[in-house]
């Protein structure tokens, strides 16, 4: 309980953001999870004979996260509502680029 009380002031502003923005903020946890898996794979192998071997290891770890390949479509779909929410919330600071 003391942990919640000590960090409550930092947590409350998070709740003021739109649901889509909060969802994007929470996906940074997914990025941290991927980094942890990379570190675990590299630590388990110790060293690599060359850069290509290290990159291959990271590639295989990445592929093992989504073996079907269908995750990319889901991840891209989730960004459009988040970008709209960012544009509304941070109107003066957020510029949309069209490519």
PyMOL CGO cylinders between C-alpha atoms (Angstrom):
from pymol import cmd
from pymol.cgo import CYLINDER

trace = [
    CYLINDER, 0.00, 0.00, 0.00, 2.85, 2.37, 0.75, 0.3, 1, 1, 1, 1, 1, 1,
    CYLINDER, 2.85, 2.37, 0.75, 4.17, 1.88, -2.78, 0.3, 1, 1, 1, 1, 1, 1,
    CYLINDER, 4.17, 1.88, -2.78, 0.87, 3.05, -4.26, 0.3, 1, 1, 1, 1, 1, 1,
    CYLINDER, 0.87, 3.05, -4.26, 0.75, 6.06, -1.97, 0.3, 1, 1, 1, 1, 1, 1,
    CYLINDER, 0.75, 6.06, -1.97, 4.28, 7.13, -2.80, 0.3, 1, 1, 1, 1, 1, 1,
    CYLINDER, 4.28, 7.13, -2.80, 3.75, 6.99, -6.58, 0.3, 1, 1, 1, 1, 1, 1,
    CYLINDER, 3.75, 6.99, -6.58, 0.10, 8.03, -6.75, 0.3, 1, 1, 1, 1, 1, 1,
    CYLINDER, 0.10, 8.03, -6.75, 0.96, 11.63, -7.72, 0.3, 1, 1, 1, 1, 1, 1,
    CYLINDER, 0.96, 11.63, -7.72, 2.88, 10.33, -10.75, 0.3, 1, 1, 1, 1, 1, 1,
    CYLINDER, 2.88, 10.33, -10.75, 0.15, 7.86, -11.73, 0.3, 1, 1, 1, 1, 1, 1,
    CYLINDER, 0.15, 7.86, -11.73, -2.86, 10.21, -11.69, 0.3, 1, 1, 1, 1, 1, 1,
    CYLINDER, -2.86, 10.21, -11.69, -1.76, 12.34, -14.71, 0.3, 1, 1, 1, 1, 1, 1,
    CYLINDER, -1.76, 12.34, -14.71, -1.54, 9.11, -16.71, 0.3, 1, 1, 1, 1, 1, 1,
    CYLINDER, -1.54, 9.11, -16.71, -5.29, 8.57, -16.16, 0.3, 1, 1, 1, 1, 1, 1,
    CYLINDER, -5.29, 8.57, -16.16, -6.10, 11.99, -17.64, 0.3, 1, 1, 1, 1, 1, 1,
    CYLINDER, -6.10, 11.99, -17.64, -4.90, 10.92, -21.10, 0.3, 1, 1, 1, 1, 1, 1,
    CYLINDER, -4.90, 10.92, -21.10, -7.25, 9.48, -23.68, 0.3, 1, 1, 1, 1, 1, 1,
    CYLINDER, -7.25, 9.48, -23.68, -7.66, 5.69, -23.72, 0.3, 1, 1, 1, 1, 1, 1,
    CYLINDER, -7.66, 5.69, -23.72, -5.78, 5.41, -27.02, 0.3, 1, 1, 1, 1, 1, 1,
    CYLINDER, -5.78, 5.41, -27.02, -2.80, 7.35, -25.67, 0.3, 1, 1, 1, 1, 1, 1,
    CYLINDER, -2.80, 7.35, -25.67, -2.73, 5.20, -22.53, 0.3, 1, 1, 1, 1, 1, 1,
    CYLINDER, -2.73, 5.20, -22.53, -2.76, 2.12, -24.74, 0.3, 1, 1, 1, 1, 1, 1,
    CYLINDER, -2.76, 2.12, -24.74, 0.33, 3.37, -26.62, 0.3, 1, 1, 1, 1, 1, 1,
    CYLINDER, 0.33, 3.37, -26.62, 2.09, 4.20, -23.37, 0.3, 1, 1, 1, 1, 1, 1,
    CYLINDER, 2.09, 4.20, -23.37, 1.41, 0.68, -22.14, 0.3, 1, 1, 1, 1, 1, 1,
    CYLINDER, 1.41, 0.68, -22.14, 2.84, -0.79, -25.35, 0.3, 1, 1, 1, 1, 1, 1,
    CYLINDER, 2.84, -0.79, -25.35, 6.20, 0.59, -24.31, 0.3, 1, 1, 1, 1, 1, 1,
    CYLINDER, 6.20, 0.59, -24.31, 6.09, -2.26, -21.84, 0.3, 1, 1, 1, 1, 1, 1,
    CYLINDER, 6.09, -2.26, -21.84, 6.01, -4.56, -24.86, 0.3, 1, 1, 1, 1, 1, 1,
    CYLINDER, 6.01, -4.56, -24.86, 9.15, -2.86, -26.18, 0.3, 1, 1, 1, 1, 1, 1,
    CYLINDER, 9.15, -2.86, -26.18, 10.85, -3.35, -22.83, 0.3, 1, 1, 1, 1, 1, 1,
    CYLINDER, 10.85, -3.35, -22.83, 9.78, -7.00, -22.95, 0.3, 1, 1, 1, 1, 1, 1,
    CYLINDER, 9.78, -7.00, -22.95, 11.38, -7.45, -26.38, 0.3, 1, 1, 1, 1, 1, 1,
    CYLINDER, 11.38, -7.45, -26.38, 14.59, -5.82, -25.12, 0.3, 1, 1, 1, 1, 1, 1,
    CYLINDER, 14.59, -5.82, -25.12, 14.60, -8.22, -22.16, 0.3, 1, 1, 1, 1, 1, 1,
    CYLINDER, 14.60, -8.22, -22.16, 14.25, -11.17, -24.52, 0.3, 1, 1, 1, 1, 1, 1,
    CYLINDER, 14.25, -11.17, -24.52, 17.13, -9.86, -26.64, 0.3, 1, 1, 1, 1, 1, 1,
    CYLINDER, 17.13, -9.86, -26.64, 19.31, -9.50, -23.54, 0.3, 1, 1, 1, 1, 1, 1,
    CYLINDER, 19.31, -9.50, -23.54, 18.39, -13.00, -22.37, 0.3, 1, 1, 1, 1, 1, 1,
    CYLINDER, 18.39, -13.00, -22.37, 19.25, -14.52, -25.77, 0.3, 1, 1, 1, 1, 1, 1,
    CYLINDER, 19.25, -14.52, -25.77, 22.56, -12.67, -26.03, 0.3, 1, 1, 1, 1, 1, 1,
    CYLINDER, 22.56, -12.67, -26.03, 23.52, -13.52, -22.44, 0.3, 1, 1, 1, 1, 1, 1,
    CYLINDER, 23.52, -13.52, -22.44, 22.70, -17.21, -22.99, 0.3, 1, 1, 1, 1, 1, 1,
    CYLINDER, 22.70, -17.21, -22.99, 25.05, -17.41, -25.96, 0.3, 1, 1, 1, 1, 1, 1,
    CYLINDER, 25.05, -17.41, -25.96, 27.89, -15.49, -24.37, 0.3, 1, 1, 1, 1, 1, 1,
    CYLINDER, 27.89, -15.49, -24.37, 29.69, -14.22, -27.44, 0.3, 1, 1, 1, 1, 1, 1,
    CYLINDER, 29.69, -14.22, -27.44, 29.30, -14.27, -31.21, 0.3, 1, 1, 1, 1, 1, 1,
    CYLINDER, 29.30, -14.27, -31.21, 31.99, -14.99, -33.82, 0.3, 1, 1, 1, 1, 1, 1,
    CYLINDER, 31.99, -14.99, -33.82, 30.91, -12.00, -35.94, 0.3, 1, 1, 1, 1, 1, 1,
    CYLINDER, 30.91, -12.00, -35.94, 28.27, -9.31, -36.31, 0.3, 1, 1, 1, 1, 1, 1,
    CYLINDER, 28.27, -9.31, -36.31, 26.19, -11.40, -38.72, 0.3, 1, 1, 1, 1, 1, 1,
    CYLINDER, 26.19, -11.40, -38.72, 25.81, -14.14, -36.11, 0.3, 1, 1, 1, 1, 1, 1,
    CYLINDER, 25.81, -14.14, -36.11, 24.63, -11.59, -33.52, 0.3, 1, 1, 1, 1, 1, 1,
    CYLINDER, 24.63, -11.59, -33.52, 22.11, -10.11, -35.94, 0.3, 1, 1, 1, 1, 1, 1,
    CYLINDER, 22.11, -10.11, -35.94, 20.86, -13.58, -36.84, 0.3, 1, 1, 1, 1, 1, 1,
    CYLINDER, 20.86, -13.58, -36.84, 20.31, -14.32, -33.15, 0.3, 1, 1, 1, 1, 1, 1,
    CYLINDER, 20.31, -14.32, -33.15, 18.28, -11.12, -32.72, 0.3, 1, 1, 1, 1, 1, 1,
    CYLINDER, 18.28, -11.12, -32.72, 16.32, -11.90, -35.89, 0.3, 1, 1, 1, 1, 1, 1,
    CYLINDER, 16.32, -11.90, -35.89, 15.42, -15.37, -34.62, 0.3, 1, 1, 1, 1, 1, 1,
    CYLINDER, 15.42, -15.37, -34.62, 14.35, -13.97, -31.26, 0.3, 1, 1, 1, 1, 1, 1,
    CYLINDER, 14.35, -13.97, -31.26, 12.15, -11.44, -33.06, 0.3, 1, 1, 1, 1, 1, 1,
    CYLINDER, 12.15, -11.44, -33.06, 10.60, -14.14, -35.24, 0.3, 1, 1, 1, 1, 1, 1,
    CYLINDER, 10.60, -14.14, -35.24, 9.86, -16.28, -32.21, 0.3, 1, 1, 1, 1, 1, 1,
    CYLINDER, 9.86, -16.28, -32.21, 7.76, -13.44, -30.75, 0.3, 1, 1, 1, 1, 1, 1,
    CYLINDER, 7.76, -13.44, -30.75, 5.20, -13.75, -33.57, 0.3, 1, 1, 1, 1, 1, 1,
    CYLINDER, 5.20, -13.75, -33.57, 5.82, -16.94, -35.55, 0.3, 1, 1, 1, 1, 1, 1,
    CYLINDER, 5.82, -16.94, -35.55, 2.65, -16.54, -37.67, 0.3, 1, 1, 1, 1, 1, 1,
    CYLINDER, 2.65, -16.54, -37.67, 3.59, -13.06, -38.87, 0.3, 1, 1, 1, 1, 1, 1,
    CYLINDER, 3.59, -13.06, -38.87, 0.04, -11.80, -38.29, 0.3, 1, 1, 1, 1, 1, 1,
    CYLINDER, 0.04, -11.80, -38.29, 0.95, -9.50, -35.43, 0.3, 1, 1, 1, 1, 1, 1,
    CYLINDER, 0.95, -9.50, -35.43, 2.26, -6.70, -37.62, 0.3, 1, 1, 1, 1, 1, 1,
    CYLINDER, 2.26, -6.70, -37.62, -1.17, -6.03, -39.11, 0.3, 1, 1, 1, 1, 1, 1,
    CYLINDER, -1.17, -6.03, -39.11, -2.68, -5.84, -35.62, 0.3, 1, 1, 1, 1, 1, 1,
    CYLINDER, -2.68, -5.84, -35.62, 0.06, -3.50, -34.37, 0.3, 1, 1, 1, 1, 1, 1,
    CYLINDER, 0.06, -3.50, -34.37, -0.28, -1.10, -37.31, 0.3, 1, 1, 1, 1, 1, 1,
    CYLINDER, -0.28, -1.10, -37.31, -4.08, -1.01, -36.97, 0.3, 1, 1, 1, 1, 1, 1,
    CYLINDER, -4.08, -1.01, -36.97, -3.81, 0.17, -33.38, 0.3, 1, 1, 1, 1, 1, 1,
    CYLINDER, -3.81, 0.17, -33.38, -1.80, 3.28, -34.24, 0.3, 1, 1, 1, 1, 1, 1,
    CYLINDER, -1.80, 3.28, -34.24, -4.39, 5.24, -36.25, 0.3, 1, 1, 1, 1, 1, 1,
    CYLINDER, -4.39, 5.24, -36.25, -6.72, 5.97, -33.29, 0.3, 1, 1, 1, 1, 1, 1,
    CYLINDER, -6.72, 5.97, -33.29, -3.68, 6.73, -31.12, 0.3, 1, 1, 1, 1, 1, 1,
    CYLINDER, -3.68, 6.73, -31.12, -2.31, 9.23, -33.66, 0.3, 1, 1, 1, 1, 1, 1,
    CYLINDER, -2.31, 9.23, -33.66, -5.70, 10.95, -33.78, 0.3, 1, 1, 1, 1, 1, 1,
    CYLINDER, -5.70, 10.95, -33.78, -5.76, 11.16, -29.98, 0.3, 1, 1, 1, 1, 1, 1,
    CYLINDER, -5.76, 11.16, -29.98, -2.22, 12.58, -29.92, 0.3, 1, 1, 1, 1, 1, 1,
    CYLINDER, -2.22, 12.58, -29.92, -3.19, 15.18, -32.54, 0.3, 1, 1, 1, 1, 1, 1,
    CYLINDER, -3.19, 15.18, -32.54, -6.16, 16.31, -30.44, 0.3, 1, 1, 1, 1, 1, 1,
    CYLINDER, -6.16, 16.31, -30.44, -4.42, 16.24, -27.06, 0.3, 1, 1, 1, 1, 1, 1,
    CYLINDER, -4.42, 16.24, -27.06, -1.16, 17.86, -28.19, 0.3, 1, 1, 1, 1, 1, 1,
    CYLINDER, -1.16, 17.86, -28.19, -2.53, 20.09, -30.96, 0.3, 1, 1, 1, 1, 1, 1,
    CYLINDER, -2.53, 20.09, -30.96, 0.23, 22.70, -30.78, 0.3, 1, 1, 1, 1, 1, 1,
    CYLINDER, 0.23, 22.70, -30.78, 3.07, 20.23, -30.39, 0.3, 1, 1, 1, 1, 1, 1,
    CYLINDER, 3.07, 20.23, -30.39, 2.07, 17.33, -32.63, 0.3, 1, 1, 1, 1, 1, 1,
    CYLINDER, 2.07, 17.33, -32.63, 2.51, 17.53, -36.38, 0.3, 1, 1, 1, 1, 1, 1,
    CYLINDER, 2.51, 17.53, -36.38, 1.17, 14.90, -38.70, 0.3, 1, 1, 1, 1, 1, 1,
    CYLINDER, 1.17, 14.90, -38.70, 3.33, 13.95, -41.62, 0.3, 1, 1, 1, 1, 1, 1,
    CYLINDER, 3.33, 13.95, -41.62, 1.86, 12.35, -44.69, 0.3, 1, 1, 1, 1, 1, 1,
    CYLINDER, 1.86, 12.35, -44.69, 3.92, 9.99, -46.76, 0.3, 1, 1, 1, 1, 1, 1,
]
cmd.load_cgo(trace, "trace")
